Amino acid sequence: MSIVYPWSKTTLSVGTLALCLAMGALPLAAQQSNGEPAALTAAQIAPALIRTDAVLGAYEVAHWAEEGMLFVASSPSFDGDVPGYVHVFDASDLRPIRRVQLPRRAFALALDRSTGQLYAGNTLDGSLTVIDAKGGTILDTIQLGQPEDKGFEHVRMIVLDEQRGLAFVTGPGQKGVTWIVDTKARKMLHRIDTGLWTAGAAYDAGAGRLYVSGGGIEEISVIDVASGQRVGGLSTGDTSEEGGDASRHFFVNLAIDAEGQRLFASDAQDGAIYVSDIASGKVIRQIPVGLGTLDVAYNPARQEIYATWRGVDRDNKSGTGGLLVIDAQSYAIKQRVPLPAHPNSLEVSEDGRTLFMTVKVSNDKSDAAYREGALDSVLRINLERLADQG
């Protein structure tokens, strides 16, 4: 059975994972009738794209421009006690460099470029694996999640403050949490209750404010990182009762425009990006994306927002997704880029010229896109060349 597993940013095929959320969106044809540009063809995409189909169970990506490396988290199976991996590619051409085996399965990634340490989120084990990014040596494991239901509280997103030596980690669930970790001492500093399905995270280092997102009445929590306290929240105002059944939204991922003080939240239930003004706490725009909207990223260098949609949800198991390029000032859709089968995680290069992403294969044998033994893809997109395609 193909189900939505929100904190690993993908659609998984495993019957033992119980959390299923219906994710709806506007029909694609209706969105295009509102003046949106036609979807790019494969021939138009090709000049901007390098793609390698080389990873079994690909999830998040992290780019290290100085060393020319791209890291991809991998969890090949959910059956039994199997290892995870970090695949290392040459960031210029996606040539494979090495594969690092981890004792626990890897989903999230965050790179501390100041120390050269890579943090892998072991979602199912509720922990972080600390890795020497250059050499691939495993340095430590930091346990965060407490034991529950024959396992551990899950971890999801990792965001770093390199200057302060902090890691912020979200933990989804009916009682979501956020952990603040001292990366030098490798120990937890704070555990903060942050509400229903705490999943996405974005950080404003200048203000010392962490934003984490999920569902509930206040979909976005505001955390003061110095005190480790929740100091406020942002709400769409659409949910008036507590609990998952009443929640109108699930903000599964979050990105920030720190200079413009805006948050971009991908809503898995509406299939849209919600733009919020931080100062007022108000939603200022809703941008339809597509069925199974998942990741969101902001590129200040190009003033663009990127969003992935998977093309499937719990009730619609067949379909393919793509990438949406949005003008961050006018919120107009600039390009819709079909990328079968199920686009997943995004990473903008430090100079803003390149977009890296993973694309999942279909695991549903009834899906026309299913291919036995197919591997997930890693993509490198030249954003200047993509823009030239109109």
RODOMAR-620831 format. One record per residue (C-alpha): x, z, y; residue in three letters. Coordinates in steps of 0.001 Angstrom, whole numbers, padded with zeros to 6 digits, always signed. Layout:
XZYALA...
//
This chain:
+000000+000000+000000MET+001336-000938+003418SER+001003+001970+005818ILE+002033+002837+009328VAL+004754+005464+009437TYR+005024+006045+013184PRO+008255+007971+013516TRP+010409+005407+011735SER+009185+002592+014010LYS+008032+000268+011273THR+005556-000567+008557THR+006607+000866+005201LEU+005403+000251+001652SER+005267+003705+000080VAL+002173+005475-001153GLY+003556+008998-000833THR+003714+008961+002961LEU+000380+010251+004138ALA+000189+009696+007887LEU-001813+006533+008579CYS-002960+005625+012088LEU-005182+002675+012905ALA-003482+000448+015484MET-005677-002016+017365GLY-004972-004649+019997ALA-006560-007472+021894LEU-006741-010737+019938PRO-003818-013043+020666LEU-006055-015915+021713ALA-007805-013727+024273ALA-004502-012656+025754GLN-003293-016252+026110GLN-006521-017304+027826SER-005642-014997+030734ASN-002926-017282+032030GLY-000161-016091+029725GLU+002533-018677+028903PRO+002285-020313+025505ALA+004391-018808+022740ALA+007878-020286+022470LEU+008592-022584+019556THR+011389-022067+017037ALA+013307-024940+018656ALA+013070-023270+022063GLN+014225-019903+020727ILE+017172-021265+018725ALA+019707-021761+021591PRO+019397-018088+022568ALA+019429-016588+019101LEU+021955-015416+016517ILE+020278-014002+013432ARG+021636-012526+010210THR+019389-011627+007264ASP+021694-009036+005770ALA+020227-005521+005704VAL+017951-003858+003185LEU+015726-001400+005033GLY+016890-001974+008628ALA+015740+000352+011394TYR+017328+001263+014737GLU+020330-000350+016411VAL+023034+000919+018765ALA+025495-001220+020759HIS+029044-000250+021743TRP+030196-002865+024242ALA+033704-001477+024735GLU+034493-001759+021016GLU+032385-004874+020416GLY+030360-003176+017682MET+026694-003119+016740LEU+025423-000374+014436PHE+022269-000719+012323VAL+020631+002172+010478ALA+019469+001395+006957SER+017296+003143+004364SER+016906+000812+001385PRO+014391+002910-000568SER+011967+005796-000380PHE+012158+006457-004103ASP+014095+009487-005267GLY+017348+010837-003905ASP+018999+007685-002567VAL+021661+007342+000164PRO+021336+005802+003585GLY+023711+003442+005341TYR+025019+002391+008708VAL+025919-001305+008848HIS+028542-002254+011426VAL+028545-005786+012881PHE+030633-007643+015413ASP+028356-007582+018452ALA+029408-011064+019598SER+028419-013011+016485ASP+026891-010472+014035LEU+029785-010852+011613ARG+029724-007874+009208PRO+032597-005408+009675ILE+031790-002558+007305ARG+029026-000551+005692ARG+029116+003251+005798VAL+027264+005137+003074GLN+025564+008352+004161LEU+024395+011268+002009PRO+020938+011049+003615ARG+018728+008114+004590ARG+019209+006813+008153ALA+016483+005671+010550PHE+017300+006571+014175ALA+020654+005946+015895LEU+022276+007185+019092ALA+025868+006548+020174LEU+027962+008891+022315ASP+030418+006437+023826ARG+032433+009210+025500SER+033368+010806+022169THR+032981+007830+019850GLY+030483+009717+017723GLN+027382+008142+016224LEU+024295+010196+015403TYR+021987+009028+012623ALA+018541+010556+012307GLY+017728+011493+008716ASN+013976+011346+009240THR+012784+012607+005858LEU+015401+015379+005684ASP+014877+016631+009249GLY+018547+016362+010169SER+021258+014437+012015LEU+024363+012944+010413THR+027374+012870+012756VAL+029712+009911+012155ILE+033029+008778+013635ASP+031853+005420+014962ALA+035201+003618+014796LYS+036373+004707+011382GLY+033074+005428+009652GLY+034025+008956+008589THR+031145+011397+008189ILE+031890+014434+010359LEU+028931+016775+009934ASP+025230+017246+009251THR+023015+019167+011688ILE+019843+020553+010145GLN+016900+020783+012549LEU+013653+020505+010611GLY+012330+023546+008804GLN+011195+023345+005162PRO+007573+022278+004684GLU+005453+020630+001961ASP+008334+020244-000515LYS+010481+018699+002188GLY+011382+019223+005824PHE+009868+018694+009239GLU+010747+015127+010131HIS+012963+013951+012970VAL+012458+010669+014788ARG+014075+009619+018072MET+017508+010693+019344ILE+018461+010524+023037VAL+021850+011711+024342LEU+023189+013256+027538ASP+026882+012486+027139GLU+027966+014340+030282GLN+026213+017586+029335ARG+026977+017226+025628GLY+023341+017345+024557LEU+021170+015525+022053ALA+017379+015464+022326PHE+015498+014868+019089VAL+011763+014429+018603THR+009815+015689+015606GLY+006399+014153+014900PRO+003485+015832+013200GLY+000214+017545+013966GLN+002343+020170+015730LYS+005078+018038+017222GLY+008363+019519+018399VAL+011454+018562+020373THR+014913+019939+019643TRP+017814+020200+022102ILE+021195+020167+020355VAL+024652+021140+021624ASP+026684+018154+020376THR+030035+019896+020834LYS+029118+023026+018885ALA+026763+020968+016669ARG+024013+023530+016765LYS+020439+023718+017999MET+019926+025251+021434LEU+016154+024975+021857HIS+013083+024179+019805ARG+010150+023217+022041ILE+006514+022724+021057ASP+005531+019347+022536THR+002198+018515+020950GLY+000524+016009+018702LEU+002716+013332+017056TRP+005759+013837+019303THR+007583+010561+018695ALA+009005+008657+021684GLY+011669+009880+024106ALA+013215+008824+027427ALA+015698+010680+029612TYR+016384+010851+033346ASP+019897+012296+033483ALA+019935+012531+037285GLY+016837+014702+037365ALA+017624+016583+034171GLY+014182+015685+032834ARG+013344+014613+029305LEU+010054+012834+028605TYR+008620+012820+025090VAL+005475+011016+024024SER+002815+011090+021332GLY-000942+011641+021322GLY-003384+014287+022458GLY-004765+015196+025874ILE-001380+014972+027607GLU+000329+012101+025853GLU+003686+012661+027609ILE+005443+016036+027898SER+008028+016798+030589VAL+010980+019027+029622ILE+013549+020636+031895ASP+016737+020292+029858VAL+018621+023084+031634ALA+016085+025733+030670SER+014823+024047+027521GLY+011248+024529+028687GLN+008239+022244+028824ARG+007397+022102+032535VAL+004522+019648+032679GLY+002818+016620+031237GLY+001367+013209+032017LEU-002058+012152+030816SER-004108+008975+030794THR-007200+011168+031064GLY-008795+009278+028172ASP-008686+012125+025627THR-010706+015265+026274SER-010465+017105+022942GLU-007571+018421+020890GLU-006634+016965+017503GLY-005650+013656+016002GLY-009182+012437+015374ASP-010022+012749+019068ALA-006801+011206+020425SER-007433+007863+022137ARG-003751+006934+022285HIS-000509+007201+020353PHE+002490+006569+022610PHE+004931+005855+019811VAL+007918+004831+021964ASN+008987+005391+025544LEU+011368+003816+028093ALA+012209+004846+031642ILE+012961+003213+034975ASP+014863+006158+036453ALA+015398+004536+039853GLU+011779+003492+040244GLY+010469+006639+038537GLN+008261+004815+036056ARG+007654+005356+032359LEU+006776+002578+029924PHE+004933+003737+026806ALA+004058+001589+023797SER+000590+002506+022599ASP+000227+001897+018883ALA-003543+002340+018992GLN-004371+000020+021897ASP-001633-002523+021199GLY-000438-002269+024797ALA+002256-000974+027145ILE+001108+001734+029566TYR+003065+002049+032823VAL+002961+005489+034475SER+004167+006635+037886ASP+006121+009835+037294ILE+005488+011421+040701ALA+001718+011095+040587SER+001384+011205+036809GLY-001023+008276+037024LYS-001209+005170+034847VAL-000602+002226+037179ILE-000804-000657+034698ARG-001851-001496+031156GLN-000203-004580+029618ILE-001730-006023+026414PRO+000956-006813+023830VAL-000435-007348+020335GLY-001463-005869+017031LEU+000882-003115+015927GLY+002714-002671+019251THR+005843-000696+018456LEU+009034-000517+020531ASP+009618-000802+024277VAL+012818-001164+026317ALA+013585-001534+030020TYR+016370-003723+031441ASN+017176-002784+035079PRO+019743-005581+035416ALA+017084-008257+034851ARG+014049-006223+035933GLN+012382-006897+032592GLU+010437-004907+030022ILE+010633-005824+026339TYR+008067-004907+023711ALA+007770-005629+020004THR+004557-006062+018093TRP+004413-006249+014300ARG+001250-008303+013809GLY-000147-005893+011204VAL-001729-002478+010947ASP-003408-000370+008297ARG-006543-002498+008278ASP-004861-005875+008862ASN-002054-006266+006348LYS-001256-009939+006824SER+000291-011373+009945GLY+003538-011621+011856THR+004719-010273+015163GLY+007135-010995+017941GLY+008808-010026+021190LEU+007160-009891+024605LEU+009218-010324+027810VAL+007494-008807+030860ILE+008384-008964+034549ASP+008996-005330+035520ALA+007835-005857+039117GLN+004692-007957+038793SER+003965-006981+035143TYR+003332-010651+034405ALA+004136-011816+030892ILE+007130-014139+031141LYS+007591-015078+027495GLN+006025-014465+024112ARG+008581-014968+021344VAL+007266-015177+017752PRO+009754-013528+015350LEU+008321-013237+011850PRO+007759-011104+010071ALA+007673-007650+011726HIS+009906-007004+014779PRO+011036-003409+014931ASN+013671-001705+017121SER+015224-002835+020412LEU+018565-002212+022140GLU+019552-003668+025532VAL+023283-004240+026004SER+025028-002178+028656GLU+025395-005186+030969ASP+021762-006223+030475GLY+022628-009737+029304ARG+021854-009332+025614THR+019013-007923+023554LEU+019642-006694+020017PHE+016815-006021+017591MET+015827-005624+013963THR+013062-007558+012215VAL+011455-006243+009033LYS+010364-008444+006152VAL+006864-008074+004746SER+006585-005597+001875ASN+002962-006467+001094ASP+002833-008864-001865LYS-000569-010136-000718SER+000927-011207+002628ASP+001720-014917+002962ALA+005011-013886+004605ALA+006145-011864+001552TYR+009320-013041-000200ARG+010690-011272-003268GLU+014134-009802-002576GLY+014131-010740+001114ALA+016408-008783+003457LEU+015652-007492+006936ASP+017176-009252+009918SER+019420-008314+012815VAL+019065-010448+015955LEU+021242-011061+018987ARG+019330-012685+021869ILE+021103-014136+024904ASN+018612-013253+027632LEU+019900-015814+030135GLU+019515-018624+027625ARG+016102-017319+026589LEU+014958-017365+030234ALA+016019-021008+030497ASP+013385-021900+027890GLN+010591-021165+030364GLY
//
